[in-house]
């Protein structure tokens, strides 16, 4: 959010330190200062919930998109396709 909430978010974030189990791999803010993106590595989803709970009141939304390495994802999807094909 803009205005006071945006200012408060930056101030709060500057005082926050990632807990054990959460590693910031990269972080970017939009050029318009209207949002941002963080690449995080977490030990479990509870760590994400803890992170979000500390900033949710100052943001319109905090969305998480779990991802896997491309090679791992390809292997998982291929195994699923092979299983589906075996049913035909």
Gaussian input, Z-matrix of N, CA and C with variables (Angstrom, degrees):
# hf/3-21g

backbone

0 1
 N
 C     1     B1
 C     2     B2     1     A1
 N     3     B3     2     A2     1     D1
 C     4     B4     3     A3     2     D2
 C     5     B5     4     A4     3     D3
 N     6     B6     5     A5     4     D4
 C     7     B7     6     A6     5     D5
 C     8     B8     7     A7     6     D6
 N     9     B9     8     A8     7     D7
 C    10    B10     9     A9     8     D8
 C    11    B11    10    A10     9     D9
 N    12    B12    11    A11    10    D10
 C    13    B13    12    A12    11    D11
 C    14    B14    13    A13    12    D12
 N    15    B15    14    A14    13    D13
 C    16    B16    15    A15    14    D14
 C    17    B17    16    A16    15    D15
 N    18    B18    17    A17    16    D16
 C    19    B19    18    A18    17    D17
 C    20    B20    19    A19    18    D18
 N    21    B21    20    A20    19    D19
 C    22    B22    21    A21    20    D20
 C    23    B23    22    A22    21    D21
 N    24    B24    23    A23    22    D22
 C    25    B25    24    A24    23    D23
 C    26    B26    25    A25    24    D24
 N    27    B27    26    A26    25    D25
 C    28    B28    27    A27    26    D26
 C    29    B29    28    A28    27    D27
 N    30    B30    29    A29    28    D28
 C    31    B31    30    A30    29    D29
 C    32    B32    31    A31    30    D30
 N    33    B33    32    A32    31    D31
 C    34    B34    33    A33    32    D32
 C    35    B35    34    A34    33    D33
 N    36    B36    35    A35    34    D34
 C    37    B37    36    A36    35    D35
 C    38    B38    37    A37    36    D36
 N    39    B39    38    A38    37    D37
 C    40    B40    39    A39    38    D38
 C    41    B41    40    A40    39    D39
 N    42    B42    41    A41    40    D40
 C    43    B43    42    A42    41    D41
 C    44    B44    43    A43    42    D42
 N    45    B45    44    A44    43    D43
 C    46    B46    45    A45    44    D44
 C    47    B47    46    A46    45    D45
 N    48    B48    47    A47    46    D46
 C    49    B49    48    A48    47    D47
 C    50    B50    49    A49    48    D48
 N    51    B51    50    A50    49    D49
 C    52    B52    51    A51    50    D50
 C    53    B53    52    A52    51    D51
 N    54    B54    53    A53    52    D52
 C    55    B55    54    A54    53    D53
 C    56    B56    55    A55    54    D54
 N    57    B57    56    A56    55    D55
 C    58    B58    57    A57    56    D56
 C    59    B59    58    A58    57    D57
 N    60    B60    59    A59    58    D58
 C    61    B61    60    A60    59    D59
 C    62    B62    61    A61    60    D60
 N    63    B63    62    A62    61    D61
 C    64    B64    63    A63    62    D62
 C    65    B65    64    A64    63    D63
 N    66    B66    65    A65    64    D64
 C    67    B67    66    A66    65    D65
 C    68    B68    67    A67    66    D66
 N    69    B69    68    A68    67    D67
 C    70    B70    69    A69    68    D68
 C    71    B71    70    A70    69    D69
 N    72    B72    71    A71    70    D70
 C    73    B73    72    A72    71    D71
 C    74    B74    73    A73    72    D72
 N    75    B75    74    A74    73    D73
 C    76    B76    75    A75    74    D74
 C    77    B77    76    A76    75    D75
 N    78    B78    77    A77    76    D76
 C    79    B79    78    A78    77    D77
 C    80    B80    79    A79    78    D78
 N    81    B81    80    A80    79    D79
 C    82    B82    81    A81    80    D80
 C    83    B83    82    A82    81    D81
 N    84    B84    83    A83    82    D82
 C    85    B85    84    A84    83    D83
 C    86    B86    85    A85    84    D84
 N    87    B87    86    A86    85    D85
 C    88    B88    87    A87    86    D86
 C    89    B89    88    A88    87    D87
 N    90    B90    89    A89    88    D88
 C    91    B91    90    A90    89    D89
 C    92    B92    91    A91    90    D90
 N    93    B93    92    A92    91    D91
 C    94    B94    93    A93    92    D92
 C    95    B95    94    A94    93    D93
 N    96    B96    95    A95    94    D94
 C    97    B97    96    A96    95    D95
 C    98    B98    97    A97    96    D96
 N    99    B99    98    A98    97    D97
 C   100   B100    99    A99    98    D98
 C   101   B101   100   A100    99    D99
 N   102   B102   101   A101   100   D100
 C   103   B103   102   A102   101   D101
 C   104   B104   103   A103   102   D102
 N   105   B105   104   A104   103   D103
 C   106   B106   105   A105   104   D104
 C   107   B107   106   A106   105   D105
 N   108   B108   107   A107   106   D106
 C   109   B109   108   A108   107   D107
 C   110   B110   109   A109   108   D108
 N   111   B111   110   A110   109   D109
 C   112   B112   111   A111   110   D110
 C   113   B113   112   A112   111   D111
 N   114   B114   113   A113   112   D112
 C   115   B115   114   A114   113   D113
 C   116   B116   115   A115   114   D114
 N   117   B117   116   A116   115   D115
 C   118   B118   117   A117   116   D116
 C   119   B119   118   A118   117   D117
 N   120   B120   119   A119   118   D118
 C   121   B121   120   A120   119   D119
 C   122   B122   121   A121   120   D120
 N   123   B123   122   A122   121   D121
 C   124   B124   123   A123   122   D122
 C   125   B125   124   A124   123   D123
 N   126   B126   125   A125   124   D124
 C   127   B127   126   A126   125   D125
 C   128   B128   127   A127   126   D126
 N   129   B129   128   A128   127   D127
 C   130   B130   129   A129   128   D128
 C   131   B131   130   A130   129   D129
 N   132   B132   131   A131   130   D130
 C   133   B133   132   A132   131   D131
 C   134   B134   133   A133   132   D132
 N   135   B135   134   A134   133   D133
 C   136   B136   135   A135   134   D134
 C   137   B137   136   A136   135   D135
 N   138   B138   137   A137   136   D136
 C   139   B139   138   A138   137   D137
 C   140   B140   139   A139   138   D138
 N   141   B141   140   A140   139   D139
 C   142   B142   141   A141   140   D140
 C   143   B143   142   A142   141   D141
 N   144   B144   143   A143   142   D142
 C   145   B145   144   A144   143   D143
 C   146   B146   145   A145   144   D144
 N   147   B147   146   A146   145   D145
 C   148   B148   147   A147   146   D146
 C   149   B149   148   A148   147   D147
 N   150   B150   149   A149   148   D148
 C   151   B151   150   A150   149   D149
 C   152   B152   151   A151   150   D150
 N   153   B153   152   A152   151   D151
 C   154   B154   153   A153   152   D152
 C   155   B155   154   A154   153   D153
 N   156   B156   155   A155   154   D154
 C   157   B157   156   A156   155   D155
 C   158   B158   157   A157   156   D156
 N   159   B159   158   A158   157   D157
 C   160   B160   159   A159   158   D158
 C   161   B161   160   A160   159   D159
 N   162   B162   161   A161   160   D160
 C   163   B163   162   A162   161   D161
 C   164   B164   163   A163   162   D162
 N   165   B165   164   A164   163   D163
 C   166   B166   165   A165   164   D164
 C   167   B167   166   A166   165   D165
 N   168   B168   167   A167   166   D166
 C   169   B169   168   A168   167   D167
 C   170   B170   169   A169   168   D168
 N   171   B171   170   A170   169   D169
 C   172   B172   171   A171   170   D170
 C   173   B173   172   A172   171   D171
 N   174   B174   173   A173   172   D172
 C   175   B175   174   A174   173   D173
 C   176   B176   175   A175   174   D174
 N   177   B177   176   A176   175   D175
 C   178   B178   177   A177   176   D176
 C   179   B179   178   A178   177   D177
 N   180   B180   179   A179   178   D178
 C   181   B181   180   A180   179   D179
 C   182   B182   181   A181   180   D180
 N   183   B183   182   A182   181   D181
 C   184   B184   183   A183   182   D182
 C   185   B185   184   A184   183   D183
 N   186   B186   185   A185   184   D184
 C   187   B187   186   A186   185   D185
 C   188   B188   187   A187   186   D186
 N   189   B189   188   A188   187   D187
 C   190   B190   189   A189   188   D188
 C   191   B191   190   A190   189   D189
 N   192   B192   191   A191   190   D190
 C   193   B193   192   A192   191   D191
 C   194   B194   193   A193   192   D192
 N   195   B195   194   A194   193   D193
 C   196   B196   195   A195   194   D194
 C   197   B197   196   A196   195   D195
 N   198   B198   197   A197   196   D196
 C   199   B199   198   A198   197   D197
 C   200   B200   199   A199   198   D198
 N   201   B201   200   A200   199   D199
 C   202   B202   201   A201   200   D200
 C   203   B203   202   A202   201   D201
 N   204   B204   203   A203   202   D202
 C   205   B205   204   A204   203   D203
 C   206   B206   205   A205   204   D204
 N   207   B207   206   A206   205   D205
 C   208   B208   207   A207   206   D206
 C   209   B209   208   A208   207   D207
 N   210   B210   209   A209   208   D208
 C   211   B211   210   A210   209   D209
 C   212   B212   211   A211   210   D210
 N   213   B213   212   A212   211   D211
 C   214   B214   213   A213   212   D212
 C   215   B215   214   A214   213   D213
 N   216   B216   215   A215   214   D214
 C   217   B217   216   A216   215   D215
 C   218   B218   217   A217   216   D216
 N   219   B219   218   A218   217   D217
 C   220   B220   219   A219   218   D218
 C   221   B221   220   A220   219   D219
 N   222   B222   221   A221   220   D220
 C   223   B223   222   A222   221   D221
 C   224   B224   223   A223   222   D222
 N   225   B225   224   A224   223   D223
 C   226   B226   225   A225   224   D224
 C   227   B227   226   A226   225   D225
 N   228   B228   227   A227   226   D226
 C   229   B229   228   A228   227   D227
 C   230   B230   229   A229   228   D228
 N   231   B231   230   A230   229   D229
 C   232   B232   231   A231   230   D230
 C   233   B233   232   A232   231   D231
 N   234   B234   233   A233   232   D232
 C   235   B235   234   A234   233   D233
 C   236   B236   235   A235   234   D234
 N   237   B237   236   A236   235   D235
 C   238   B238   237   A237   236   D236
 C   239   B239   238   A238   237   D237
 N   240   B240   239   A239   238   D238
 C   241   B241   240   A240   239   D239
 C   242   B242   241   A241   240   D240
 N   243   B243   242   A242   241   D241
 C   244   B244   243   A243   242   D242
 C   245   B245   244   A244   243   D243
 N   246   B246   245   A245   244   D244
 C   247   B247   246   A246   245   D245
 C   248   B248   247   A247   246   D246
 N   249   B249   248   A248   247   D247
 C   250   B250   249   A249   248   D248
 C   251   B251   250   A250   249   D249
 N   252   B252   251   A251   250   D250
 C   253   B253   252   A252   251   D251
 C   254   B254   253   A253   252   D252
 N   255   B255   254   A254   253   D253
 C   256   B256   255   A255   254   D254
 C   257   B257   256   A256   255   D255
 N   258   B258   257   A257   256   D256
 C   259   B259   258   A258   257   D257
 C   260   B260   259   A259   258   D258
 N   261   B261   260   A260   259   D259
 C   262   B262   261   A261   260   D260
 C   263   B263   262   A262   261   D261

   B1=1.4492
   B2=1.5200
   B3=1.2856
   B4=1.4551
   B5=1.5164
   B6=1.2972
   B7=1.4546
   B8=1.5158
   B9=1.3260
   B10=1.4714
   B11=1.5265
   B12=1.3367
   B13=1.4651
   B14=1.5324
   B15=1.3302
   B16=1.4571
   B17=1.5133
   B18=1.3019
   B19=1.4770
   B20=1.5295
   B21=1.3327
   B22=1.4678
   B23=1.5323
   B24=1.3278
   B25=1.4591
   B26=1.5276
   B27=1.3284
   B28=1.4599
   B29=1.5285
   B30=1.3262
   B31=1.4671
   B32=1.5260
   B33=1.3360
   B34=1.4552
   B35=1.5310
   B36=1.3288
   B37=1.4597
   B38=1.5258
   B39=1.3289
   B40=1.4654
   B41=1.5272
   B42=1.3340
   B43=1.4629
   B44=1.5314
   B45=1.3212
   B46=1.4650
   B47=1.5212
   B48=1.2985
   B49=1.4667
   B50=1.5253
   B51=1.3260
   B52=1.4653
   B53=1.5346
   B54=1.3265
   B55=1.4703
   B56=1.5277
   B57=1.3078
   B58=1.4627
   B59=1.5167
   B60=1.3125
   B61=1.4564
   B62=1.5173
   B63=1.3331
   B64=1.4638
   B65=1.5224
   B66=1.3168
   B67=1.4652
   B68=1.5246
   B69=1.3297
   B70=1.4573
   B71=1.5231
   B72=1.3261
   B73=1.4662
   B74=1.5244
   B75=1.3175
   B76=1.4571
   B77=1.5158
   B78=1.3124
   B79=1.4637
   B80=1.5209
   B81=1.3259
   B82=1.4534
   B83=1.5145
   B84=1.3149
   B85=1.4536
   B86=1.5222
   B87=1.3232
   B88=1.4641
   B89=1.5249
   B90=1.3096
   B91=1.4614
   B92=1.5211
   B93=1.3278
   B94=1.4694
   B95=1.5271
   B96=1.3404
   B97=1.4580
   B98=1.5269
   B99=1.3342
   B100=1.4636
   B101=1.5266
   B102=1.3050
   B103=1.4568
   B104=1.5033
   B105=1.3111
   B106=1.4398
   B107=1.5049
   B108=1.3130
   B109=1.4490
   B110=1.5166
   B111=1.3298
   B112=1.4579
   B113=1.5203
   B114=1.3069
   B115=1.4519
   B116=1.5227
   B117=1.3341
   B118=1.4600
   B119=1.5137
   B120=1.3055
   B121=1.4584
   B122=1.5215
   B123=1.3319
   B124=1.4575
   B125=1.5195
   B126=1.3233
   B127=1.4514
   B128=1.5260
   B129=1.3358
   B130=1.4598
   B131=1.5328
   B132=1.3139
   B133=1.4573
   B134=1.5265
   B135=1.3181
   B136=1.4624
   B137=1.5223
   B138=1.3242
   B139=1.4681
   B140=1.5306
   B141=1.3417
   B142=1.4688
   B143=1.5214
   B144=1.3167
   B145=1.4634
   B146=1.5303
   B147=1.3266
   B148=1.4595
   B149=1.5223
   B150=1.3374
   B151=1.4700
   B152=1.5318
   B153=1.3237
   B154=1.4615
   B155=1.5240
   B156=1.3215
   B157=1.4640
   B158=1.5245
   B159=1.3103
   B160=1.4656
   B161=1.5285
   B162=1.3542
   B163=1.4678
   B164=1.5286
   B165=1.3143
   B166=1.4664
   B167=1.5226
   B168=1.3109
   B169=1.4638
   B170=1.5259
   B171=1.3240
   B172=1.4608
   B173=1.5271
   B174=1.3307
   B175=1.4604
   B176=1.5171
   B177=1.3220
   B178=1.4580
   B179=1.5165
   B180=1.3265
   B181=1.4555
   B182=1.5204
   B183=1.3126
   B184=1.4618
   B185=1.5172
   B186=1.3130
   B187=1.4593
   B188=1.5196
   B189=1.3228
   B190=1.4539
   B191=1.5199
   B192=1.3276
   B193=1.4542
   B194=1.5270
   B195=1.3439
   B196=1.4690
   B197=1.5276
   B198=1.3123
   B199=1.4657
   B200=1.5190
   B201=1.3413
   B202=1.4554
   B203=1.5243
   B204=1.3216
   B205=1.4668
   B206=1.5209
   B207=1.3222
   B208=1.4594
   B209=1.5223
   B210=1.3142
   B211=1.4676
   B212=1.5298
   B213=1.3246
   B214=1.4605
   B215=1.5261
   B216=1.3134
   B217=1.4629
   B218=1.5184
   B219=1.3339
   B220=1.4639
   B221=1.5250
   B222=1.3232
   B223=1.4623
   B224=1.5241
   B225=1.3245
   B226=1.4614
   B227=1.5212
   B228=1.3190
   B229=1.4643
   B230=1.5214
   B231=1.3220
   B232=1.4670
   B233=1.5178
   B234=1.3369
   B235=1.4684
   B236=1.5206
   B237=1.3360
   B238=1.4611
   B239=1.5202
   B240=1.3321
   B241=1.4699
   B242=1.5328
   B243=1.3264
   B244=1.4545
   B245=1.5170
   B246=1.3208
   B247=1.4613
   B248=1.5273
   B249=1.3425
   B250=1.4721
   B251=1.5272
   B252=1.3271
   B253=1.4671
   B254=1.5341
   B255=1.3343
   B256=1.4609
   B257=1.5327
   B258=1.3054
   B259=1.4641
   B260=1.5267
   B261=1.3062
   B262=1.4733
   B263=1.4948
   A1=109.87
   A2=114.29
   A3=118.32
   A4=110.56
   A5=115.60
   A6=121.15
   A7=112.81
   A8=115.99
   A9=120.41
   A10=113.89
   A11=118.25
   A12=120.25
   A13=110.89
   A14=116.78
   A15=120.30
   A16=111.66
   A17=115.57
   A18=120.52
   A19=110.11
   A20=115.81
   A21=120.16
   A22=111.20
   A23=117.24
   A24=120.89
   A25=110.51
   A26=117.61
   A27=120.25
   A28=111.22
   A29=117.17
   A30=120.01
   A31=110.86
   A32=116.50
   A33=120.09
   A34=110.38
   A35=116.36
   A36=120.14
   A37=110.93
   A38=117.58
   A39=120.29
   A40=111.84
   A41=118.04
   A42=122.06
   A43=112.50
   A44=116.53
   A45=122.20
   A46=110.42
   A47=116.99
   A48=122.14
   A49=108.12
   A50=117.54
   A51=119.73
   A52=111.01
   A53=116.82
   A54=119.40
   A55=110.66
   A56=115.67
   A57=119.56
   A58=108.16
   A59=116.09
   A60=120.69
   A61=113.92
   A62=118.09
   A63=121.98
   A64=108.73
   A65=115.13
   A66=120.19
   A67=109.03
   A68=116.43
   A69=121.57
   A70=107.67
   A71=116.52
   A72=122.34
   A73=111.13
   A74=116.89
   A75=122.66
   A76=108.77
   A77=116.56
   A78=121.02
   A79=109.41
   A80=115.70
   A81=122.00
   A82=109.15
   A83=116.52
   A84=121.51
   A85=107.32
   A86=116.23
   A87=118.86
   A88=109.99
   A89=116.84
   A90=121.41
   A91=111.42
   A92=116.96
   A93=120.52
   A94=111.79
   A95=116.92
   A96=122.82
   A97=111.33
   A98=116.44
   A99=121.07
   A100=112.07
   A101=117.85
   A102=120.58
   A103=110.15
   A104=115.14
   A105=118.67
   A106=111.67
   A107=115.31
   A108=122.63
   A109=108.00
   A110=116.23
   A111=120.75
   A112=108.46
   A113=116.29
   A114=122.16
   A115=106.22
   A116=115.74
   A117=121.61
   A118=110.69
   A119=116.22
   A120=121.64
   A121=106.13
   A122=115.86
   A123=119.47
   A124=111.24
   A125=114.61
   A126=121.05
   A127=110.87
   A128=116.79
   A129=121.10
   A130=109.24
   A131=115.75
   A132=119.97
   A133=113.09
   A134=117.77
   A135=120.38
   A136=110.96
   A137=116.32
   A138=121.05
   A139=109.50
   A140=117.16
   A141=120.12
   A142=111.00
   A143=116.25
   A144=120.57
   A145=110.31
   A146=115.68
   A147=120.41
   A148=110.87
   A149=116.27
   A150=121.16
   A151=110.63
   A152=116.58
   A153=120.79
   A154=111.68
   A155=116.99
   A156=120.05
   A157=112.27
   A158=117.41
   A159=120.97
   A160=112.83
   A161=116.97
   A162=120.30
   A163=113.62
   A164=118.27
   A165=121.82
   A166=112.27
   A167=117.90
   A168=120.15
   A169=112.54
   A170=117.90
   A171=121.79
   A172=112.97
   A173=117.71
   A174=121.97
   A175=110.41
   A176=116.49
   A177=120.03
   A178=110.22
   A179=117.90
   A180=122.39
   A181=109.74
   A182=114.83
   A183=121.69
   A184=104.85
   A185=116.09
   A186=121.74
   A187=109.95
   A188=115.37
   A189=121.64
   A190=108.69
   A191=116.53
   A192=122.76
   A193=107.87
   A194=117.05
   A195=118.53
   A196=110.61
   A197=116.40
   A198=121.48
   A199=109.07
   A200=115.52
   A201=122.21
   A202=107.83
   A203=116.07
   A204=120.15
   A205=108.41
   A206=117.25
   A207=121.86
   A208=112.32
   A209=117.69
   A210=120.33
   A211=111.14
   A212=116.97
   A213=120.49
   A214=110.84
   A215=116.04
   A216=120.69
   A217=112.09
   A218=116.82
   A219=120.32
   A220=110.96
   A221=117.38
   A222=121.30
   A223=111.15
   A224=116.87
   A225=120.91
   A226=110.66
   A227=116.80
   A228=120.78
   A229=110.89
   A230=117.79
   A231=120.03
   A232=110.96
   A233=117.40
   A234=120.93
   A235=109.94
   A236=117.64
   A237=120.86
   A238=110.94
   A239=117.40
   A240=120.67
   A241=110.79
   A242=117.12
   A243=120.86
   A244=110.63
   A245=117.37
   A246=121.53
   A247=110.52
   A248=116.49
   A249=120.06
   A250=110.12
   A251=117.41
   A252=121.25
   A253=111.40
   A254=117.20
   A255=120.59
   A256=112.15
   A257=117.35
   A258=121.58
   A259=112.70
   A260=116.47
   A261=120.64
   A262=111.97
   D1=156.10
   D2=176.01
   D3=-89.96
   D4=-169.43
   D5=176.46
   D6=64.43
   D7=-149.66
   D8=-177.28
   D9=-57.98
   D10=-36.34
   D11=-179.65
   D12=-64.53
   D13=-39.47
   D14=177.65
   D15=-63.40
   D16=-44.15
   D17=178.14
   D18=-62.61
   D19=-44.59
   D20=179.21
   D21=-62.12
   D22=-38.39
   D23=179.97
   D24=-62.79
   D25=-45.17
   D26=179.02
   D27=-64.36
   D28=-40.96
   D29=179.38
   D30=-65.16
   D31=-43.10
   D32=-179.95
   D33=-65.25
   D34=-43.54
   D35=-178.58
   D36=-63.16
   D37=-35.98
   D38=-179.30
   D39=-66.50
   D40=-19.78
   D41=179.66
   D42=-99.60
   D43=-4.74
   D44=-175.89
   D45=-91.31
   D46=144.97
   D47=174.13
   D48=-125.31
   D49=137.28
   D50=179.59
   D51=-59.89
   D52=134.86
   D53=178.23
   D54=-76.80
   D55=169.22
   D56=172.54
   D57=-56.68
   D58=137.52
   D59=179.34
   D60=94.18
   D61=-1.50
   D62=176.67
   D63=-130.92
   D64=121.00
   D65=178.25
   D66=-121.86
   D67=127.62
   D68=176.49
   D69=-84.22
   D70=114.54
   D71=179.58
   D72=-85.96
   D73=-25.57
   D74=178.83
   D75=-177.05
   D76=154.54
   D77=179.76
   D78=-149.22
   D79=137.97
   D80=-177.76
   D81=-137.53
   D82=147.92
   D83=172.12
   D84=-116.06
   D85=149.03
   D86=-179.97
   D87=-69.09
   D88=151.05
   D89=-179.60
   D90=-62.37
   D91=-25.53
   D92=179.20
   D93=-86.34
   D94=-0.36
   D95=-178.74
   D96=60.48
   D97=33.87
   D98=-177.84
   D99=-113.32
   D100=18.00
   D101=179.96
   D102=158.32
   D103=-177.26
   D104=-179.63
   D105=-164.73
   D106=-177.14
   D107=-176.56
   D108=-145.14
   D109=135.45
   D110=176.61
   D111=-127.59
   D112=138.07
   D113=172.91
   D114=-101.96
   D115=113.53
   D116=-174.88
   D117=-117.60
   D118=147.96
   D119=168.83
   D120=-115.60
   D121=125.73
   D122=-175.91
   D123=-126.96
   D124=152.87
   D125=178.52
   D126=-77.04
   D127=-33.80
   D128=179.35
   D129=-160.98
   D130=166.54
   D131=-175.56
   D132=-71.47
   D133=-19.09
   D134=175.19
   D135=-62.58
   D136=-34.17
   D137=177.91
   D138=-63.83
   D139=-39.39
   D140=177.64
   D141=-65.60
   D142=-40.77
   D143=179.59
   D144=-61.93
   D145=-41.63
   D146=177.70
   D147=-61.69
   D148=-45.14
   D149=178.82
   D150=-60.38
   D151=-50.10
   D152=-177.53
   D153=-61.70
   D154=-38.12
   D155=-177.11
   D156=-64.69
   D157=-22.85
   D158=-179.26
   D159=-82.90
   D160=-13.10
   D161=-175.78
   D162=-129.87
   D163=-8.39
   D164=-173.90
   D165=-58.53
   D166=-37.94
   D167=-177.34
   D168=-65.47
   D169=-16.47
   D170=-177.86
   D171=-105.75
   D172=1.18
   D173=-176.95
   D174=-126.42
   D175=146.03
   D176=175.51
   D177=-66.98
   D178=-35.89
   D179=179.56
   D180=-156.64
   D181=146.53
   D182=169.78
   D183=-128.26
   D184=113.45
   D185=-177.18
   D186=-113.77
   D187=140.98
   D188=177.11
   D189=-118.29
   D190=136.70
   D191=175.67
   D192=-124.54
   D193=101.50
   D194=178.25
   D195=-64.39
   D196=140.43
   D197=179.20
   D198=-134.93
   D199=160.83
   D200=174.00
   D201=-128.68
   D202=160.40
   D203=175.72
   D204=-55.92
   D205=144.67
   D206=-176.59
   D207=-56.30
   D208=-46.68
   D209=-178.73
   D210=-60.93
   D211=-41.74
   D212=177.82
   D213=-65.10
   D214=-42.58
   D215=178.56
   D216=-62.07
   D217=-42.10
   D218=178.51
   D219=-61.70
   D220=-42.32
   D221=179.89
   D222=-64.11
   D223=-42.94
   D224=179.78
   D225=-64.05
   D226=-46.14
   D227=-178.91
   D228=-66.38
   D229=-40.69
   D230=178.78
   D231=-62.47
   D232=-41.55
   D233=177.55
   D234=-61.00
   D235=-40.86
   D236=178.64
   D237=-65.01
   D238=-43.08
   D239=177.66
   D240=-62.38
   D241=-41.11
   D242=178.43
   D243=-61.67
   D244=-41.19
   D245=178.47
   D246=-63.86
   D247=-46.87
   D248=178.46
   D249=-59.33
   D250=-44.50
   D251=-179.97
   D252=-62.32
   D253=-32.75
   D254=-179.83
   D255=-67.84
   D256=-18.92
   D257=-179.86
   D258=-83.19
   D259=-12.48
   D260=-176.66
   D261=-82.22

